[in-house]
Amino acid sequence: MDEMKYVLLTEVLGQWKAQIIENMLKTDGIEVVLIQDSLSQSTYFNPFATVQVYVPKEEFQQASELLKQFEETFKNDDEEEDEE
């Protein structure tokens, strides 16, 4: 079997957050694959299910740095809202 071409960048809770990360990475030209775990066999969509974000192995370092910047921005925004 060939070596895996994609590696797990992160896991997030909720499709909405995964899509924000996906769009941010794609803006920088990084390919993204999202895989959402199914919590049950029901036909209902669960917007808070765990989503795994995969990126090409050769772009992992760049994606990791972008994700770190993104998370720091979110953290700083949350802290500013708490101060108000």
PDB file as gemmi writes it, atoms N, CA and C in Angstrom:
CRYST1    1.000    1.000    1.000  90.00  90.00  90.00 P 1                      
ATOM      1  N   MET A   1       0.850  -1.191   0.000  1.00  0.00           N  
ATOM      2  CA  MET A   1       0.000   0.000   0.000  1.00  0.00           C  
ATOM      3  C   MET A   1       0.888   1.244   0.000  1.00  0.00           C  
ATOM      4  N   ASP A   2       0.504   2.221  -0.807  1.00  0.00           N  
ATOM      5  CA  ASP A   2       1.253   3.471  -0.859  1.00  0.00           C  
ATOM      6  C   ASP A   2       1.163   4.211   0.459  1.00  0.00           C  
ATOM      7  N   GLU A   3       2.166   5.008   0.711  1.00  0.00           N  
ATOM      8  CA  GLU A   3       2.190   5.836   1.900  1.00  0.00           C  
ATOM      9  C   GLU A   3       1.016   6.825   1.846  1.00  0.00           C  
ATOM     10  N   MET A   4       0.428   7.100   2.997  1.00  0.00           N  
ATOM     11  CA  MET A   4      -0.706   8.020   3.048  1.00  0.00           C  
ATOM     12  C   MET A   4      -0.318   9.389   2.516  1.00  0.00           C  
ATOM     13  N   LYS A   5      -1.181   9.965   1.683  1.00  0.00           N  
ATOM     14  CA  LYS A   5      -0.903  11.273   1.111  1.00  0.00           C  
ATOM     15  C   LYS A   5      -1.461  12.397   1.974  1.00  0.00           C  
ATOM     16  N   TYR A   6      -2.439  12.077   2.799  1.00  0.00           N  
ATOM     17  CA  TYR A   6      -3.050  13.080   3.671  1.00  0.00           C  
ATOM     18  C   TYR A   6      -2.776  12.743   5.129  1.00  0.00           C  
ATOM     19  N   VAL A   7      -2.675  13.790   5.938  1.00  0.00           N  
ATOM     20  CA  VAL A   7      -2.462  13.602   7.371  1.00  0.00           C  
ATOM     21  C   VAL A   7      -3.503  14.436   8.122  1.00  0.00           C  
ATOM     22  N   LEU A   8      -3.811  13.989   9.320  1.00  0.00           N  
ATOM     23  CA  LEU A   8      -4.784  14.677  10.164  1.00  0.00           C  
ATOM     24  C   LEU A   8      -4.174  15.965  10.696  1.00  0.00           C  
ATOM     25  N   LEU A   9      -4.827  17.082  10.402  1.00  0.00           N  
ATOM     26  CA  LEU A   9      -4.383  18.379  10.907  1.00  0.00           C  
ATOM     27  C   LEU A   9      -5.001  18.656  12.272  1.00  0.00           C  
ATOM     28  N   THR A  10      -6.312  18.436  12.372  1.00  0.00           N  
ATOM     29  CA  THR A  10      -7.008  18.705  13.627  1.00  0.00           C  
ATOM     30  C   THR A  10      -8.379  18.046  13.621  1.00  0.00           C  
ATOM     31  N   GLU A  11      -8.978  17.983  14.786  1.00  0.00           N  
ATOM     32  CA  GLU A  11     -10.367  17.568  14.928  1.00  0.00           C  
ATOM     33  C   GLU A  11     -11.108  18.703  15.599  1.00  0.00           C  
ATOM     34  N   VAL A  12     -12.280  19.026  15.079  1.00  0.00           N  
ATOM     35  CA  VAL A  12     -13.073  20.106  15.654  1.00  0.00           C  
ATOM     36  C   VAL A  12     -14.488  19.612  15.919  1.00  0.00           C  
ATOM     37  N   LEU A  13     -15.164  20.298  16.801  1.00  0.00           N  
ATOM     38  CA  LEU A  13     -16.529  19.956  17.143  1.00  0.00           C  
ATOM     39  C   LEU A  13     -17.460  20.863  16.345  1.00  0.00           C  
ATOM     40  N   GLY A  14     -18.099  20.312  15.342  1.00  0.00           N  
ATOM     41  CA  GLY A  14     -19.047  21.073  14.545  1.00  0.00           C  
ATOM     42  C   GLY A  14     -18.596  21.297  13.118  1.00  0.00           C  
ATOM     43  N   GLN A  15     -19.510  21.025  12.204  1.00  0.00           N  
ATOM     44  CA  GLN A  15     -19.249  21.202  10.775  1.00  0.00           C  
ATOM     45  C   GLN A  15     -18.947  22.663  10.450  1.00  0.00           C  
ATOM     46  N   TRP A  16     -19.611  23.591  11.120  1.00  0.00           N  
ATOM     47  CA  TRP A  16     -19.418  25.020  10.845  1.00  0.00           C  
ATOM     48  C   TRP A  16     -17.974  25.449  11.073  1.00  0.00           C  
ATOM     49  N   LYS A  17     -17.363  24.957  12.160  1.00  0.00           N  
ATOM     50  CA  LYS A  17     -15.971  25.333  12.455  1.00  0.00           C  
ATOM     51  C   LYS A  17     -15.026  24.690  11.442  1.00  0.00           C  
ATOM     52  N   ALA A  18     -15.312  23.442  11.071  1.00  0.00           N  
ATOM     53  CA  ALA A  18     -14.482  22.754  10.079  1.00  0.00           C  
ATOM     54  C   ALA A  18     -14.528  23.490   8.743  1.00  0.00           C  
ATOM     55  N   GLN A  19     -15.696  24.004   8.376  1.00  0.00           N  
ATOM     56  CA  GLN A  19     -15.820  24.719   7.109  1.00  0.00           C  
ATOM     57  C   GLN A  19     -15.083  26.056   7.132  1.00  0.00           C  
ATOM     58  N   ILE A  20     -15.054  26.703   8.281  1.00  0.00           N  
ATOM     59  CA  ILE A  20     -14.277  27.943   8.390  1.00  0.00           C  
ATOM     60  C   ILE A  20     -12.793  27.647   8.187  1.00  0.00           C  
ATOM     61  N   ILE A  21     -12.302  26.599   8.840  1.00  0.00           N  
ATOM     62  CA  ILE A  21     -10.895  26.204   8.700  1.00  0.00           C  
ATOM     63  C   ILE A  21     -10.607  25.793   7.257  1.00  0.00           C  
ATOM     64  N   GLU A  22     -11.515  25.026   6.667  1.00  0.00           N  
ATOM     65  CA  GLU A  22     -11.352  24.591   5.284  1.00  0.00           C  
ATOM     66  C   GLU A  22     -11.228  25.795   4.347  1.00  0.00           C  
ATOM     67  N   ASN A  23     -12.123  26.763   4.485  1.00  0.00           N  
ATOM     68  CA  ASN A  23     -12.080  27.948   3.615  1.00  0.00           C  
ATOM     69  C   ASN A  23     -10.809  28.756   3.816  1.00  0.00           C  
ATOM     70  N   MET A  24     -10.361  28.883   5.065  1.00  0.00           N  
ATOM     71  CA  MET A  24      -9.137  29.623   5.352  1.00  0.00           C  
ATOM     72  C   MET A  24      -7.940  28.950   4.669  1.00  0.00           C  
ATOM     73  N   LEU A  25      -7.852  27.629   4.791  1.00  0.00           N  
ATOM     74  CA  LEU A  25      -6.724  26.903   4.198  1.00  0.00           C  
ATOM     75  C   LEU A  25      -6.784  26.931   2.674  1.00  0.00           C  
ATOM     76  N   LYS A  26      -7.987  26.770   2.123  1.00  0.00           N  
ATOM     77  CA  LYS A  26      -8.127  26.795   0.659  1.00  0.00           C  
ATOM     78  C   LYS A  26      -7.753  28.160   0.089  1.00  0.00           C  
ATOM     79  N   THR A  27      -8.006  29.228   0.844  1.00  0.00           N  
ATOM     80  CA  THR A  27      -7.619  30.570   0.415  1.00  0.00           C  
ATOM     81  C   THR A  27      -6.108  30.660   0.213  1.00  0.00           C  
ATOM     82  N   ASP A  28      -5.372  29.873   1.026  1.00  0.00           N  
ATOM     83  CA  ASP A  28      -3.913  29.847   0.899  1.00  0.00           C  
ATOM     84  C   ASP A  28      -3.435  28.733  -0.030  1.00  0.00           C  
ATOM     85  N   GLY A  29      -4.362  28.130  -0.764  1.00  0.00           N  
ATOM     86  CA  GLY A  29      -3.998  27.125  -1.759  1.00  0.00           C  
ATOM     87  C   GLY A  29      -3.752  25.740  -1.204  1.00  0.00           C  
ATOM     88  N   ILE A  30      -4.208  25.465   0.007  1.00  0.00           N  
ATOM     89  CA  ILE A  30      -4.013  24.152   0.626  1.00  0.00           C  
ATOM     90  C   ILE A  30      -5.276  23.323   0.439  1.00  0.00           C  
ATOM     91  N   GLU A  31      -5.118  22.149  -0.120  1.00  0.00           N  
ATOM     92  CA  GLU A  31      -6.231  21.234  -0.315  1.00  0.00           C  
ATOM     93  C   GLU A  31      -6.670  20.680   1.041  1.00  0.00           C  
ATOM     94  N   VAL A  32      -7.974  20.496   1.220  1.00  0.00           N  
ATOM     95  CA  VAL A  32      -8.521  20.040   2.500  1.00  0.00           C  
ATOM     96  C   VAL A  32      -9.552  18.949   2.258  1.00  0.00           C  
ATOM     97  N   VAL A  33      -9.541  17.939   3.130  1.00  0.00           N  
ATOM     98  CA  VAL A  33     -10.560  16.906   3.127  1.00  0.00           C  
ATOM     99  C   VAL A  33     -11.166  16.871   4.524  1.00  0.00           C  
ATOM    100  N   LEU A  34     -12.506  16.979   4.580  1.00  0.00           N  
ATOM    101  CA  LEU A  34     -13.213  16.911   5.854  1.00  0.00           C  
ATOM    102  C   LEU A  34     -13.909  15.568   5.973  1.00  0.00           C  
ATOM    103  N   ILE A  35     -13.776  14.951   7.141  1.00  0.00           N  
ATOM    104  CA  ILE A  35     -14.455  13.681   7.409  1.00  0.00           C  
ATOM    105  C   ILE A  35     -15.209  13.835   8.714  1.00  0.00           C  
ATOM    106  N   GLN A  36     -16.531  13.669   8.627  1.00  0.00           N  
ATOM    107  CA  GLN A  36     -17.366  13.807   9.813  1.00  0.00           C  
ATOM    108  C   GLN A  36     -17.766  12.442  10.317  1.00  0.00           C  
ATOM    109  N   ASP A  37     -17.514  12.210  11.602  1.00  0.00           N  
ATOM    110  CA  ASP A  37     -17.922  10.960  12.231  1.00  0.00           C  
ATOM    111  C   ASP A  37     -19.427  10.958  12.406  1.00  0.00           C  
ATOM    112  N   SER A  38     -20.019   9.818  12.155  1.00  0.00           N  
ATOM    113  CA  SER A  38     -21.448   9.666  12.376  1.00  0.00           C  
ATOM    114  C   SER A  38     -21.647   9.108  13.774  1.00  0.00           C  
ATOM    115  N   LEU A  39     -22.441   9.806  14.575  1.00  0.00           N  
ATOM    116  CA  LEU A  39     -22.664   9.368  15.944  1.00  0.00           C  
ATOM    117  C   LEU A  39     -23.715   8.283  16.037  1.00  0.00           C  
ATOM    118  N   SER A  40     -24.550   8.199  15.040  1.00  0.00           N  
ATOM    119  CA  SER A  40     -25.589   7.179  15.066  1.00  0.00           C  
ATOM    120  C   SER A  40     -26.028   6.878  13.642  1.00  0.00           C  
ATOM    121  N   GLN A  41     -26.895   5.916  13.515  1.00  0.00           N  
ATOM    122  CA  GLN A  41     -27.406   5.537  12.204  1.00  0.00           C  
ATOM    123  C   GLN A  41     -28.661   6.336  11.844  1.00  0.00           C  
ATOM    124  N   SER A  42     -28.994   7.325  12.648  1.00  0.00           N  
ATOM    125  CA  SER A  42     -30.210   8.094  12.392  1.00  0.00           C  
ATOM    126  C   SER A  42     -30.050   8.937  11.131  1.00  0.00           C  
ATOM    127  N   THR A  43     -31.181   9.412  10.643  1.00  0.00           N  
ATOM    128  CA  THR A  43     -31.159  10.245   9.436  1.00  0.00           C  
ATOM    129  C   THR A  43     -31.017  11.713   9.780  1.00  0.00           C  
ATOM    130  N   TYR A  44     -30.913  12.031  11.055  1.00  0.00           N  
ATOM    131  CA  TYR A  44     -30.792  13.420  11.466  1.00  0.00           C  
ATOM    132  C   TYR A  44     -29.349  13.896  11.346  1.00  0.00           C  
ATOM    133  N   PHE A  45     -29.208  15.133  10.884  1.00  0.00           N  
ATOM    134  CA  PHE A  45     -27.887  15.748  10.779  1.00  0.00           C  
ATOM    135  C   PHE A  45     -27.491  16.288  12.143  1.00  0.00           C  
ATOM    136  N   ASN A  46     -26.289  15.994  12.578  1.00  0.00           N  
ATOM    137  CA  ASN A  46     -25.802  16.481  13.863  1.00  0.00           C  
ATOM    138  C   ASN A  46     -24.751  17.559  13.614  1.00  0.00           C  
ATOM    139  N   PRO A  47     -25.106  18.839  13.811  1.00  0.00           N  
ATOM    140  CA  PRO A  47     -24.151  19.918  13.524  1.00  0.00           C  
ATOM    141  C   PRO A  47     -22.986  19.990  14.514  1.00  0.00           C  
ATOM    142  N   PHE A  48     -23.046  19.202  15.587  1.00  0.00           N  
ATOM    143  CA  PHE A  48     -21.995  19.248  16.605  1.00  0.00           C  
ATOM    144  C   PHE A  48     -21.166  17.971  16.650  1.00  0.00           C  
ATOM    145  N   ALA A  49     -21.227  17.185  15.601  1.00  0.00           N  
ATOM    146  CA  ALA A  49     -20.422  15.967  15.536  1.00  0.00           C  
ATOM    147  C   ALA A  49     -18.957  16.336  15.295  1.00  0.00           C  
ATOM    148  N   THR A  50     -18.066  15.435  15.653  1.00  0.00           N  
ATOM    149  CA  THR A  50     -16.631  15.652  15.438  1.00  0.00           C  
ATOM    150  C   THR A  50     -16.310  15.590  13.945  1.00  0.00           C  
ATOM    151  N   VAL A  51     -15.520  16.559  13.485  1.00  0.00           N  
ATOM    152  CA  VAL A  51     -15.082  16.599  12.093  1.00  0.00           C  
ATOM    153  C   VAL A  51     -13.558  16.584  12.073  1.00  0.00           C  
ATOM    154  N   GLN A  52     -12.999  15.682  11.287  1.00  0.00           N  
ATOM    155  CA  GLN A  52     -11.546  15.586  11.145  1.00  0.00           C  
ATOM    156  C   GLN A  52     -11.139  16.373   9.898  1.00  0.00           C  
ATOM    157  N   VAL A  53     -10.086  17.170  10.050  1.00  0.00           N  
ATOM    158  CA  VAL A  53      -9.586  18.008   8.956  1.00  0.00           C  
ATOM    159  C   VAL A  53      -8.244  17.425   8.504  1.00  0.00           C  
ATOM    160  N   TYR A  54      -8.211  16.955   7.258  1.00  0.00           N  
ATOM    161  CA  TYR A  54      -6.998  16.375   6.683  1.00  0.00           C  
ATOM    162  C   TYR A  54      -6.426  17.305   5.613  1.00  0.00           C  
ATOM    163  N   VAL A  55      -5.096  17.333   5.539  1.00  0.00           N  
ATOM    164  CA  VAL A  55      -4.389  18.119   4.521  1.00  0.00           C  
ATOM    165  C   VAL A  55      -3.298  17.240   3.903  1.00  0.00           C  
ATOM    166  N   PRO A  56      -2.838  17.586   2.693  1.00  0.00           N  
ATOM    167  CA  PRO A  56      -1.737  16.824   2.096  1.00  0.00           C  
ATOM    168  C   PRO A  56      -0.500  16.853   2.992  1.00  0.00           C  
ATOM    169  N   LYS A  57       0.165  15.734   3.059  1.00  0.00           N  
ATOM    170  CA  LYS A  57       1.335  15.592   3.925  1.00  0.00           C  
ATOM    171  C   LYS A  57       2.372  16.679   3.678  1.00  0.00           C  
ATOM    172  N   GLU A  58       2.612  17.010   2.413  1.00  0.00           N  
ATOM    173  CA  GLU A  58       3.644  18.004   2.088  1.00  0.00           C  
ATOM    174  C   GLU A  58       3.233  19.423   2.457  1.00  0.00           C  
ATOM    175  N   GLU A  59       1.954  19.655   2.748  1.00  0.00           N  
ATOM    176  CA  GLU A  59       1.486  20.988   3.135  1.00  0.00           C  
ATOM    177  C   GLU A  59       1.132  21.077   4.619  1.00  0.00           C  
ATOM    178  N   PHE A  60       1.434  20.015   5.359  1.00  0.00           N  
ATOM    179  CA  PHE A  60       1.053  19.964   6.771  1.00  0.00           C  
ATOM    180  C   PHE A  60       1.676  21.097   7.584  1.00  0.00           C  
ATOM    181  N   GLN A  61       2.946  21.368   7.396  1.00  0.00           N  
ATOM    182  CA  GLN A  61       3.631  22.402   8.182  1.00  0.00           C  
ATOM    183  C   GLN A  61       3.001  23.771   7.970  1.00  0.00           C  
ATOM    184  N   GLN A  62       2.774  24.129   6.719  1.00  0.00           N  
ATOM    185  CA  GLN A  62       2.150  25.418   6.401  1.00  0.00           C  
ATOM    186  C   GLN A  62       0.734  25.475   6.974  1.00  0.00           C  
ATOM    187  N   ALA A  63      -0.025  24.405   6.809  1.00  0.00           N  
ATOM    188  CA  ALA A  63      -1.395  24.359   7.323  1.00  0.00           C  
ATOM    189  C   ALA A  63      -1.410  24.466   8.840  1.00  0.00           C  
ATOM    190  N   SER A  64      -0.477  23.827   9.480  1.00  0.00           N  
ATOM    191  CA  SER A  64      -0.381  23.863  10.937  1.00  0.00           C  
ATOM    192  C   SER A  64      -0.105  25.282  11.433  1.00  0.00           C  
ATOM    193  N   GLU A  65       0.776  25.985  10.762  1.00  0.00           N  
ATOM    194  CA  GLU A  65       1.086  27.367  11.133  1.00  0.00           C  
ATOM    195  C   GLU A  65      -0.124  28.285  10.924  1.00  0.00           C  
ATOM    196  N   LEU A  66      -0.835  28.091   9.823  1.00  0.00           N  
ATOM    197  CA  LEU A  66      -2.030  28.888   9.562  1.00  0.00           C  
ATOM    198  C   LEU A  66      -3.114  28.609  10.596  1.00  0.00           C  
ATOM    199  N   LEU A  67      -3.270  27.339  10.960  1.00  0.00           N  
ATOM    200  CA  LEU A  67      -4.262  26.968  11.966  1.00  0.00           C  
ATOM    201  C   LEU A  67      -3.924  27.594  13.314  1.00  0.00           C  
ATOM    202  N   LYS A  68      -2.657  27.605  13.658  1.00  0.00           N  
ATOM    203  CA  LYS A  68      -2.228  28.216  14.921  1.00  0.00           C  
ATOM    204  C   LYS A  68      -2.570  29.703  14.944  1.00  0.00           C  
ATOM    205  N   GLN A  69      -2.286  30.405  13.849  1.00  0.00           N  
ATOM    206  CA  GLN A  69      -2.620  31.825  13.749  1.00  0.00           C  
ATOM    207  C   GLN A  69      -4.129  32.038  13.857  1.00  0.00           C  
ATOM    208  N   PHE A  70      -4.887  31.180  13.193  1.00  0.00           N  
ATOM    209  CA  PHE A  70      -6.344  31.252  13.209  1.00  0.00           C  
ATOM    210  C   PHE A  70      -6.874  31.074  14.639  1.00  0.00           C  
ATOM    211  N   GLU A  71      -6.364  30.076  15.345  1.00  0.00           N  
ATOM    212  CA  GLU A  71      -6.816  29.814  16.713  1.00  0.00           C  
ATOM    213  C   GLU A  71      -6.435  30.957  17.657  1.00  0.00           C  
ATOM    214  N   GLU A  72      -5.262  31.552  17.461  1.00  0.00           N  
ATOM    215  CA  GLU A  72      -4.849  32.690  18.284  1.00  0.00           C  
ATOM    216  C   GLU A  72      -5.759  33.889  18.041  1.00  0.00           C  
ATOM    217  N   THR A  73      -6.160  34.096  16.799  1.00  0.00           N  
ATOM    218  CA  THR A  73      -7.069  35.191  16.468  1.00  0.00           C  
ATOM    219  C   THR A  73      -8.417  34.975  17.149  1.00  0.00           C  
ATOM    220  N   PHE A  74      -8.937  33.737  17.095  1.00  0.00           N  
ATOM    221  CA  PHE A  74     -10.193  33.420  17.751  1.00  0.00           C  
ATOM    222  C   PHE A  74     -10.083  33.626  19.256  1.00  0.00           C  
ATOM    223  N   LYS A  75      -8.972  33.211  19.823  1.00  0.00           N  
ATOM    224  CA  LYS A  75      -8.764  33.346  21.261  1.00  0.00           C  
ATOM    225  C   LYS A  75      -8.737  34.825  21.653  1.00  0.00           C  
ATOM    226  N   ASN A  76      -8.014  35.635  20.884  1.00  0.00           N  
ATOM    227  CA  ASN A  76      -7.927  37.071  21.163  1.00  0.00           C  
ATOM    228  C   ASN A  76      -9.290  37.747  21.022  1.00  0.00           C  
ATOM    229  N   ASP A  77     -10.072  37.349  20.015  1.00  0.00           N  
ATOM    230  CA  ASP A  77     -11.412  37.912  19.843  1.00  0.00           C  
ATOM    231  C   ASP A  77     -12.302  37.563  21.026  1.00  0.00           C  
ATOM    232  N   ASP A  78     -12.217  36.319  21.512  1.00  0.00           N  
ATOM    233  CA  ASP A  78     -13.015  35.896  22.664  1.00  0.00           C  
ATOM    234  C   ASP A  78     -12.630  36.678  23.909  1.00  0.00           C  
ATOM    235  N   GLU A  79     -11.337  36.919  24.104  1.00  0.00           N  
ATOM    236  CA  GLU A  79     -10.868  37.653  25.270  1.00  0.00           C  
ATOM    237  C   GLU A  79     -11.344  39.106  25.221  1.00  0.00           C  
ATOM    238  N   GLU A  80     -11.341  39.714  24.037  1.00  0.00           N  
ATOM    239  CA  GLU A  80     -11.815  41.091  23.899  1.00  0.00           C  
ATOM    240  C   GLU A  80     -13.309  41.187  24.193  1.00  0.00           C  
ATOM    241  N   GLU A  81     -14.088  40.191  23.768  1.00  0.00           N  
ATOM    242  CA  GLU A  81     -15.526  40.184  24.042  1.00  0.00           C  
ATOM    243  C   GLU A  81     -15.786  40.028  25.528  1.00  0.00           C  
ATOM    244  N   ASP A  82     -14.972  39.232  26.229  1.00  0.00           N  
ATOM    245  CA  ASP A  82     -15.134  39.027  27.657  1.00  0.00           C  
ATOM    246  C   ASP A  82     -14.863  40.311  28.437  1.00  0.00           C  
ATOM    247  N   GLU A  83     -13.957  41.142  27.917  1.00  0.00           N  
ATOM    248  CA  GLU A  83     -13.590  42.390  28.600  1.00  0.00           C  
ATOM    249  C   GLU A  83     -14.699  43.428  28.493  1.00  0.00           C  
ATOM    250  N   GLU A  84     -15.529  43.332  27.464  1.00  0.00           N  
ATOM    251  CA  GLU A  84     -16.580  44.338  27.258  1.00  0.00           C  
ATOM    252  C   GLU A  84     -17.736  44.163  28.176  1.00  0.00           C  
TER     253      GLU A  84                                                      
END                                                                             
